Amino acid sequence: MKIHEFQAKGIISKYGVAVPQSIVVKSVDEAVAAAKKLPGEVCVVKAQIHAGGRGKGGGVKVSKGIEAVKTNATDILGMQLVTKQTGPEGQEVKTLLIEEGMDIKSELYFSIVVDRDTQKIMLIASTEGGMNIEEVAEETPELILTESIDPALGLRPFQAQRLAYGLKLEEYGPKMPRQAAAFFMGLYEAFVAEDCDMLEINPVVVTGDNRILALDCKMSFDDNALMRHKGTVALRDLDEEDASEIEASKWDLNFIKLDGTIGCMVNGAGLAMATMDIIESYGAFPANFLDVGGTATEERVEAAFKLITQDKNVKTILINIFGGIVRCDVIANGVVAAFKSVKLDIPVVVRLEGTNAELAAKIIEESGLKDKLIMVKGFGPAAKKAVEVAQ
C-alpha cells in the first residue's frame, strides 16, 4: 500500500522530522488561497500521485508570485502526468500540494529499506539528492553510504552521526551533524513504528539558515501489518489504485495487473514469476501476476478467477498449481465454481500437480467442463499450450 507525499509528511512530522509548510488543495482557487497563507513570495506547486519522477514529468513547478501559482496550478491540475513509474498512460492529477519555497544550500538522498539478505534494516544515503538513486549507484557507487541496523538493537546514535559525517554535513556548521543525526533517528523511528517496508526522502535539504528538512517523502507499508494501523489504511486513495488490486487485497491475494493477454493463477511468488517468464519465452505476455498463496480456499480461488476475467485483454487463462500446502482438489473445486459463476467463454489451461492432483483431475472431468478446461501435465507444456490457444 502506498500513500501520497502530503500524507507521508504528515506521518513523519509526528516523529519530530522537519517538513516545509504546505497546504493540500483540489482546485486552482484553493491553490491561490493557499499560496497567500504561506510565508515568502515563492511557492512550489506539486502534483500528488502515487509515482516518482513527478518533477521530470512537469508535475512540480517553482512559482514566484500568485499569478505564477495560478498558472502552474491550472496547468498541472487535471493533467495526465506521465513518469517512468506510471507507464505511458500516466495518471490524472486530482490533488495538489502548495508548499513554501526553500532557500536550498544542498540536496541529499536518504532512504530506509528492509534488507532481506541480511534480515536487517538498511539505511542508504548520498550527497547526490534529487537524482535517481539507481543511476548514482551504477555510475558513482562510491557516493552511496549505508548503515546496517540490527532490528533488535535499533539505530544507534553513533551510526546516525557516522552517516551525517559521511555526508560531510560538518561543512555547514559544527551543530549540523548532530541535527542530521536526530533527523535520521526520527525517520528510523517512523519506519519501525509505522511498519514500513520503504521510506524515502529525496531530497533531504539543507537550507540557507542551516535547517534540515524532508522536501519530499515516499512511504510504503508491510501489508501484513496493516491490521495494526487502521489510521494508515484510511489514507488509501482508491482513485489512485487499480480497482482489481483493491479487490484482491480484500481476499488476501497478491495481484498485480499487467498488459499481456494470458491470465495467470499460480500458488507461490517464485512459481508465479517463473510462469510469467516461461509465457514470455513462448512469445506471449502475462496479463497479471496472481499468487493465491499456500492457504487458498475455494472462495479465494473463485475470487481470483473473477479478478482475472475482469480484464478484457485476457485471451486465455493459465492455472499453474503445484500442490504442497494447498491441495489441488481445493483449487479444482474453486475453479469449477468460478467457471460456472462467471460463465466464461475463453479457454482455460490447467496444470495441477502435487497433493490430491488425481482427485483434482477427477473433479474437473466430472464437472461437465472438460472441453473448456484443458488439462495439461508439465509446466512447460502447459505454458506452451496456453500461448498456442491464446494466439
N, C-alpha and C positions, 0 to 999 in steps of 0.2 A: 504494500500500500504506500502511495506517495501523497504528499501534501504540497500546497503552494508555498512559495517563498515567504509571503507575509505571515502564513500560519507557522512555518518553521521558525521564523524570527521571534514570533510570539512565545514559542516554547523555550528557545534557548535564553531569552531575556529573563525568564523566571529563575535561571541558574546563574544570574549575575553577568551574563555575556552582553557586552555593549553593542547596540544596533542603532542605526540612524533613525531619526524621527520620520514617520511615514503615515500615510492615510490611504486606506483601501477605497476605491471608487468604482462605479459601474456606468458612469456617463461622463460626457465632456463637461457639463455644467458642474458636476461634483468634482471633477479634476481641477477646474479653475478655482472653485471654492477651497479645495484642499491646499492648493499652491499658495493661496493668500494667508493660510493659517501657519504655514511652515516658515522657519527663520531663513533669512537670506533671499537674494534675488534669483538664485539658481536652484532649480528642481530637476529631478530625474523622473521621467515617465517610463514605467516598466510594465510590460505585458506579464500577466500571471497565467502561465500554462504549465503543465507537467512535462517540461522538457528543458534541457540545457541548450546553450548556444543561441539564446534569445537576442543578444546584442548583435551578433553577426547576421541574424535574420531580419534586423530592423525593428526589433521589439523593445529596445531600450534606447532612449534618447535623452541626452542632457538638454535642458531647456532653460534659457536665460530670459526671464520675464514672463508675464502672464500670457501674452499673445503666443509666445513660443509653446507654452504648456498647452494652450487651447489647440494650436495647430497639430502638435505631436499627438495629443490625446485623440484628436479626430482621425489622424492617420492610422494609429495603432489599434484603437478600439474597433472591433468588428473585422479586422484583417485576418486572413488565413495565414498564420505565421508558420513558415517552413524552416526547420532546423534539421541537423543530422539525426536528432532523436525523434522527430515527428514523422519522418518519412516524407515522400514527395507530396502527399495530400495535405500536410500541415495540420494545424489546429486553430480553430477560431478563438480570437481573444475576446473574452467577455468581461474580464476584470482587469483593472489597472492598479498599480501601486504608485502613488505620488510620494517621492522621497526627497528629503532635504539634500542639497548639493554638499559635496565634501571637498575640502582643501587637502588633496592627497599627496603625501610625500613618497609613499611606497606601497606597492601591492604585493601581497604574499598569498601562498596557497596553503590550505590546511584541510585535512580530512581524517576521519576515523572509520575504519572498516574492520570486519571480522576476518582474521587470517585463519582459514580452516586447516591449512597445512600444519601450522604450529599450535592450533587451538588456543590462540591468544588474540588480543585486540591490537591492531596496528595503527599507530599514528603516523601520518605522512605529511610532510611539509616541504615547501620550496620557496625560494626567493622569487620564482617566476609566477607570481599570481596573475590572474586574468587570462592565462593561456590554457590550452587543453593539456592536462597533466600527462596524457598518453604521449603527446608529442615531445614534451620535456623529458620524459623517461626514456624515449627512444633516441633522441638527438643529444641530450646532455644529462645522462643519468647521474653524473656527479653532483647535480644540483638538487637531487631528491634526498631528503633526510627522513629517517624513520626511527620510531621508538616502539619496541615490542613490549606489550603490557600483559603481565600475568593477571587474569581476572580475579584471582583470589587475593592479590595484593592491591590491585588498582594502580592508577597513575600516581607515581611518587613525585613529590615536589622537585627533586633533583633532576628527574627525567624531563619535566616540563621546562626547567631552566636550561638544561642542556640543549633542548630544542631551540629555545629562544636565542641562546648564544650561537648556535649553529646557523641561525638566520641572520646573525650579525646585528641584532637589534640594539646592542650597546652603542652602536654608532649614532643612535638617536637620543642618547642620554643615559646616564647611569641607572635610572629608575626603570627604564623601558624593559629590560629582561624580566624583572620581577612582575611588572604589569602584564607582560605577554604570558608568563607562566601561569598567572591567575586566570587569564583569558582561556588558555588551553585546559586548565583544570576544570573550569566551568563547563566547557564543551564536553569534556570526558564525562563529567557528572550527568549531563543531559543525555548523552549517548546511552549510558548504562541504565539510568532511571527510567528512560522512555522506551527501553527495549528496541533500540535502533539496530539495523544491520548496516547502515551507512549514514554518515553525517559529513557534509562537505561545505566548506566556506571558501568560495572563490569569487572575488578576492577577500582576504583579510587586509584592511588598510591601516596604515599609519598616517595620521592626519597632521596638518601643519602645527596644531597645538599639542602634538605628541599624545594623542589618544589612539587606542587600538579598537577597531570596530569590525563587526561582520557586515560587509557590504552586500553579501548575498548568502543564502543558506538553502541547502537541499538536504532533506531527510527522507529516508525510507525505513520501514519498520519490519520487525520479525512478525509475520502473520500469525505464527503460533502463540504469540504473546499478546495479541490484541484484546483478548478477553480481560486482560488486566487494565486496559486503557480505553474505557468507554468514551472519554472525552476526545481522545485521538480519533477513534472510529467516527465520531460525529463530524470531524473535519473533512471527511471524504467528499470529494467533489464528483458526484455521479455524472455530471455533464462531461467531465474530462476523461472518464474511463469508458472502455468498451463495455456495452451492456452485457455481452456474453460472459466477460470476465467477472463482472459483478455477480451475475447469476451463479457462475462456477464457485465463487467464494462461499456462497450460501450452502453449497453441498460439500465444501472442503475438497474441491477438485483443483488440481494445478493445471490451469488452462491459459494458453496464450494464442490469440488469433494471428494467423499468418496469411500469406497471399496466394497459396497454391490451390490445387484442385482435389487433392486426396486428403480426406479427413482421417485423423489418426486417433485411435483409442488404445492406450497402452498402460500397462502397470509397471511403475518404476521409472524414475527420471532417466537413468542410464539407458534402459531399453528404449525409452521414448526418443532419446537423442539418436540412438543407433538406427531406429526405424526411420526417422527423418532423413538421416544420411543415406540409407540404402534406397529410399524412394528417389532421392536426387541422383544416385548412381545409375538408376534405370531410366533417367531422363524426364522425371516429373518433379513436382514440388509439393510439400505438405501444406495443407490448409490450416493446420493448427498443431500446437503442442498440447497434449492432454494426457496427464498421468492420473489414473483413477486410484492409485495408491495400493497399499497391501492389505487394507481392511475394507475393500469395496463391498457394498451391499447391492442387492438388486435395484433398490431405489436410486442409489448413486449412479449405477451403470445406466439406468434409464434416463436420468437427468443428463449424464454425459452424452448419451446418444442424441438427445434432443438439442443440446448445445451445438453439436457438430452439424446437425441437419438445418439449423437456422441460417447457415452460410450458403447463399445461393450459388457460390462458385464451386462448391463441392460436387465432383462428378462421380466419385465412389468413396467408400469408407473402408479403411483397413483396420481391423481389430486384431491386435497382436498381444496376446496374453500368455505369459509363462507362469503357470500356477505354482506358487510356492506357499506363501501365507494365504493369498487369495485363492479360492477354489474356482476351477474352470466352470463347474456347473452353476455357480452363483452368477458368473459373468454371462453364461449362456441364457439363464432364466431372465436376467435383466435385458439382454439384447432382444430376446423374443418378445418380451412385454413392450419394450420401446418400439420395436418394429411394427407391432400391431397398433400401438397408440398413435404413432406418427404417420402411419400409412405411407411409408417411404416408397418412391418409385425409382430409386437409384440402386445399383448393385452394392453389396457389402461382402468383402472378402474377409474370412475369419480364419485366424490361426490360433488355436488353443492347445497348449501343451503343458504337461505337468499334472498337478493334483486334480484328480477326477476328470481328466481330459476325455476319457471314453464315455463317461456319463454325460459330459457336455455335448459331445457329438450326437449322442442318442437323443438328448433334449431338442437339439436343432433339427434332427432328422424327423422326429415325431411332431414338430411344430406346424407342419404344413407349409413351411417357408424354405424348404430345402433348395428350391430353384432360385430363390432370391438371396439366400445366404450361402455364399460359395466357400465351402470348407477346403482349406489347403494345408498340407503338412510342410513344415520347414519355414524358417524365417525368410530366406532369400526367395524361394518360390512364391510365398505369399505376397511379398512386396512386388515382385515381378508381375504377378497376376493382377494386382491392384492397378498397376500402371497400365497394363495392356487393356484392362476393362475401361479405365478412365479415358483412354485415347480412342 
